[in-house]
């Protein structure tokens, strides 16, 4: 249920700053109060919502500083994840073809015009890398911020309004991964740069050039 509520925040079913009340969420999401209550507790513990008690909750402000922090942590974790995934795929442990399912969902989302499904498919692409990495510590940390990432994904400066472009961008990133798998080894810094270019592609187009602080 925490994922469902986070998705509602990401897709603006729950607006930024809106007061979140259990009874209202029951009506909006069509589920009972018990799972709603538990989901809110999880999101509160993760800092996605604040408040609580009889006054209800509110979505935490994802201001530029918080967004920057989320992106920095995400880049660090996903660099380790992708490093380990490439090593595993290179060794024949699993296959990078698992990335194709998410790309297929991006194409379907583009045809139906569903920004929501495109955002979820984007997250699933990176979740596939998380699973392929088989790194329990990094994977657990990534799971902790995955909901934050989903919310940040929906910020205008990080998303592409052209849904047809989303699968193409991920195909290009997948092809880069395939190229690296074919090599004897990959420099850690190259992985970090490739991920940063992929993650900030839209933001850089809109802002001229921004980068995650090192």
N, C-alpha and C positions, 0 to 999 in steps of 0.2 A: 504493500500500500504506500510505503514511503516513495517508491519509484513512481507510482501513479500521481501522487500529489506533486512531486518534483516536476513531472512531465506537464502537469496542469500549470505550474508556475512558469515553466520554460515556454509554453505555447500561449501564455497570457489568458488562460481560462481563469487563473487567479492573477489579478493585476498587481504590479509592484506597489507595495505600501498598503494593499488592501487588507482589511481586518479579516482574519481567517477564523471562522467559528465552525465548530463540529457540525452543527445542524445544517448550516449552509452547504458544507462539503458533502454531507449525506445527500442533499438534493442535487448538487451539481454532478457528483460522481456516481450516484445511484448505488451506494454501498452502505452497510450498517455502521453505527457509531464506533463499535469496538475496534475494527481494523483502522478506521480513521484516526482514532485516538492514539493507537500504537504508532501509526505512521508519522503523526505529528511529533511524537516524542523523539523518534529517530531523527527527523529533520531538525528539531530543536537542538539535539545533542551535537549535530553536525554544523550548527551555526547557519543553516539556510533560512530558518525562521527564528524570530525572537518573541519574547513575551510569554504568554501562557496564563493559566488560571482563568478566572471569570472574565477577564478583559480580552481573552482570546490571543491569537498569535498574529504577527505581521511578517511579511517577507522581508528578510534582511536586505538592506540597500546594497546592490552589487555596483558600487561606485567604481570609478576607474582604478583606485588603489586596490580594492578587493579583486577586481577582474584581473589586474596585473599579477597579483599574488597567485590566483588560481592558474593562470597561464604559465607562470614560472614553475610552479609545482608540477603541473601537467607535463611540461616539456622535460623536466628532469626525470620524472618517473617513466615517461614513454620512451625516452632515449635508452634507458636500461632495459625496458621491456623489448624494444625493437632489436637491440643488440642481441639479447638472448634468443629471441624468436628467429633471427637470421642464422645464428649459430645452430639452433636446433633444426631448422629447415635444411641448412647446408649438410647437416649430418644425417638427413633422412628421417628425422623425428617429426612426423606430421608433414603437412603440405601447405604451401602458401595459397593453394586453391581455396582454402577456407575464406579468404578475403573476397572471393567472387560472389558469395551469397549476399553479402552486404551491398556490393556494387549493383547486383541485380535488383535488390530492393530499392536502391536509389533510383534506378531507371523506372521501376514501377511507380514510385512516388512522383517522379517527374511527369509521367504520363497522366497521372490522376490529379496533379497539381497540389499534392499534399505536402506542405512544409513540415508538418508534424512528423509524418512518416520518414521524410528525408532526414530530419534531425536525428531520429532514432536509428536509422540505418547508418548514419555517419558514426554515431557512438558505437554501434555494433561492429563496424569495421575495426575500430581501435580495440574493442573488447576481444576480437579474434586474435589480435596481436598479443594482447594480455594473456590469453589462454595458451597461445603457442610458446610464449616465453617460459612458461612453467617455473616462474620465480614467485614462490609463495609470499615472500615479504613485500616485494614491489607490487605484486598483484593485489594484495590486501590493501595497501596504501592507495592504489589506483581506484579500487572499488569505493573507497571512502570519499574520493573527490569526484567520482563519475557523475553524481547528481549535480554538483556544482558546474561541471563541464557542460552538461546538457543545458543548463540554464544560460550559461555564457554563450553557447552555440547559437542561441536564438537572438542574441544582440545583433542589431543591424550591421554593425561594423565587422562582425565575424561570419556572417552568413551570406550566401550568394542567392539573390532573388531569382536568378536564372537556374531553376532546378535541373535543367538539362546539363548544365555545366558541372554539377556536383559529381555525378558518376565519372565524367571525363577526368576531373581532377584526381579522383581516387584511383582511376585506372593508371594515370601517369605515376602516381606514388607507388602503386603496386608494381608497375614495371621497373621502377627504380629499385625496389626491394628485390625483384627477381634478378636484376643485373648484379646486385651485391651478393646474392646467394651463390651466383656462379663464380664469384671470385674466391681466392683462398682465404682472405680475411677482409674485414671492413674497419676502417679507422673510426673510433668512437666519435670524433669531432665531425666526421662526415655524416654520421647518423643524426647527430644533434642539428646540424645545419639543414639537412633534408627535412627533418620533422618541423623545424621552425619555419622553413619556407612553405611547407604544406599547411601548417596551422594558421599562419598569418597572411596567407595569399590574398584573401578578400580585404582584410584590414589594411594591408599595404597599398592595395589598389585605391582605396578610398582616402587614405591619409597621406599618400605620397610614399612614405617609408617609415614604419615603426618597427621596433624589435624588442624582444624580451630581454630584460636586463640580465647581464651575466653575473 
